[in-house]
Amino acid sequence: SVDFVDDVLGSLLKALVFGILVGLIATYRGYTSAPTSAGVSAATTSTVVVASVSILIFDYFITALWGV
């Protein structure tokens, strides 16, 4: 059965946090990248890696704290 508070609100909270997190990381990496094609590609690659790891870490902590 689906519990509104645990399932739906938890999912919406995670989506909000992940969206903000990815947006901030991408904005920072893009703003500080070198203005060349190599700089942009390096910034894109590092954005994907850092955002993916950050999502895993934040997902763990949100899940751990939400269950308390």
One Martini backbone bead per residue (centre of mass of N, CA, C, O) as a GRO file, in nm:
protein
   68
    1SER     BB    1   0.101   0.033   0.015
    2VAL     BB    2   0.038   0.381  -0.001
    3ASP     BB    3   0.206   0.640   0.157
    4PHE     BB    4   0.195   0.969   0.149
    5VAL     BB    5   0.427   1.065   0.331
    6ASP     BB    6   0.651   0.854   0.267
    7ASP     BB    7   0.629   0.842  -0.054
    8VAL     BB    8   0.541   1.114  -0.187
    9LEU     BB    9   0.694   1.328  -0.016
   10GLY     BB   10   0.971   1.195  -0.043
   11SER     BB   11   0.988   1.220  -0.352
   12LEU     BB   12   0.955   1.530  -0.369
   13LEU     BB   13   1.199   1.602  -0.198
   14LYS     BB   14   1.413   1.461  -0.371
   15ALA     BB   15   1.356   1.611  -0.636
   16LEU     BB   16   1.422   1.891  -0.528
   17VAL     BB   17   1.711   1.839  -0.428
   18PHE     BB   18   1.828   1.727  -0.694
   19GLY     BB   19   1.766   1.971  -0.875
   20ILE     BB   20   1.930   2.178  -0.716
   21LEU     BB   21   2.199   2.029  -0.717
   22VAL     BB   22   2.241   2.008  -1.026
   23GLY     BB   23   2.212   2.309  -1.088
   24LEU     BB   24   2.452   2.409  -0.914
   25ILE     BB   25   2.675   2.238  -1.037
   26ALA     BB   26   2.639   2.324  -1.336
   27THR     BB   27   2.676   2.626  -1.293
   28TYR     BB   28   2.959   2.621  -1.171
   29ARG     BB   29   3.106   2.457  -1.393
   30GLY     BB   30   3.031   2.651  -1.627
   31TYR     BB   31   3.144   2.920  -1.508
   32THR     BB   32   3.453   2.781  -1.455
   33SER     BB   33   3.512   2.734  -1.737
   34ALA     BB   34   3.667   2.710  -2.016
   35PRO     BB   35   3.647   2.892  -2.336
   36THR     BB   36   3.642   2.593  -2.456
   37SER     BB   37   3.584   2.286  -2.576
   38ALA     BB   38   3.752   2.143  -2.357
   39GLY     BB   39   3.630   2.290  -2.110
   40VAL     BB   40   3.335   2.207  -2.156
   41SER     BB   41   3.378   1.898  -2.155
   42ALA     BB   42   3.503   1.885  -1.871
   43ALA     BB   43   3.261   2.013  -1.722
   44THR     BB   44   3.053   1.801  -1.805
   45THR     BB   45   3.190   1.553  -1.686
   46SER     BB   46   3.214   1.659  -1.392
   47THR     BB   47   2.913   1.705  -1.349
   48VAL     BB   48   2.818   1.414  -1.376
   49VAL     BB   49   2.992   1.292  -1.153
   50VAL     BB   50   2.921   1.480  -0.912
   51ALA     BB   51   2.611   1.449  -0.929
   52SER     BB   52   2.593   1.142  -0.893
   53VAL     BB   53   2.733   1.125  -0.617
   54SER     BB   54   2.553   1.331  -0.470
   55ILE     BB   55   2.289   1.177  -0.501
   56LEU     BB   56   2.372   0.928  -0.342
   57ILE     BB   57   2.434   1.075  -0.076
   58PHE     BB   58   2.163   1.228  -0.037
   59ASP     BB   59   1.983   0.978  -0.048
   60TYR     BB   60   2.091   0.846   0.205
   61PHE     BB   61   2.028   1.080   0.408
   62ILE     BB   62   1.728   1.115   0.354
   63THR     BB   63   1.646   0.825   0.417
   64ALA     BB   64   1.761   0.816   0.706
   65LEU     BB   65   1.596   1.069   0.815
   66TRP     BB   66   1.301   0.988   0.728
   67GLY     BB   67   1.291   0.711   0.913
   68VAL     BB   68   1.291   0.852   1.213
   0.00000   0.00000   0.00000
